[in-house]
């Protein structure tokens, strides 16, 4: 990854500042300096400031780049900005008006609006060129999130839901935050292995930030379901750390040279291809075990049906994409065969000797006219260096002509050389390269 010394220094300073700010925030919230009211203000405005910093950093990264990279960072900026707006609404009611913020409230509109924007931002990052690949990628995130939701429901979330005394909407919204964080974090991690190395660190930082948000959202879901969430909780530090990590990822993206921002063509590893199916297998085993050993859980049953449906849709998309690629490959192979047949027909009937050589100068094909001019069988020279047919004193001339031909691209270059006859004599020839 090509980053100059000054950029590394700036990024190091930004990392140190993020660590200090997060630590200071956590210490203030934990010790509650100057009383609960001041701590509430620090808590609410600190979270909003962290999200705003992330939004501005993502906007700067969007301004720095072009194409899909610009769109991706712009969407992430919109997601962080939407969350900052939601936090601003929360802060207005709790700090300025001094009211207990209900859950759900208008602030949740801003929080939830961030989810589709961040999902879209992760999805359009460079790394997949076909629509089918991007659709399968989105489904991978949804499948893993759904499977993890089923596993979590069978262990913790189900008990919280049944124990909660709030209305259905508040419980559903409380669970929506950690589930959406899981989907976003999984998508970011899946994307890391399929993108250029130059943007892997920013994506890893984004994934780490979303994971920090996931911890806070999970704790928030638990505390709100049990009616134990109050102002200035230590779990709020996760949101500050999360958005500062996202901001660091965006800041680092502004330091990467534009020449390094090309997606890798290397296929993903096999473990990445198998990753979505491991949690699905665990979720299926849990669903079968719980629904056959006692009273059936309808959420687990229908949730597993939904995940299975997503798996079927994903497999259909992948199968359709593979069939389309095979058809294109067969058409290209047929066109290549036709081109080769036409070329060989032209060459075999040519009055000149035609030689095809690879980049190392090794002969791969010779026309039949070489037998007429130099008494060689066309197949006996295949695999030998072409320069061995040339007079030693003419080889520098030929090699210079090759260099000129490569530099001139489509323009042919001529060179006068002596070519060895099979009987040992030398024939003066005009070679066109």
Buried (B, 14 or more C-beta within 10 A) or exposed (E): EEBEEEBEEBBEEBBEEBEEBBEEBBEBBEEBEEEEEBBBBBBBBBBBBBBBBBBBBBBBBBEBBEEBBBBBBBBBBBBBBBBBBBBBBBBBBBBEEEEEBEBBBEBBEBBBBBBBBBBBBBBBBBBBEEEBBBBBBBBBBBBBBBBBBBBBBBEEBBEBBEEBEBEEEBBEBBBBBBBBBBBBBBBBBBBBBBBBEBBBBBBBBBBBBBBBBBBBBBBBBBBBBEEEBEBBBBBBBBBBBBBBBBBBBBBBBBBBEEEEBEBBEEEBEEEBEEBBBEBBEBBBEBBEEBBEEEEEBEBBBEBBEBBBEBBEBBEEBBEEBEEEEEEEEEEEEEEEEEEEEEEEEEBEEEEEBBBEBEEEBEBEBBBBBBBEBBEBEBEEBEEEEBBEBBBEEBBEBBBEBBEBBEEEEEEEBEBEBBBBBEEEEEEEBEBEB
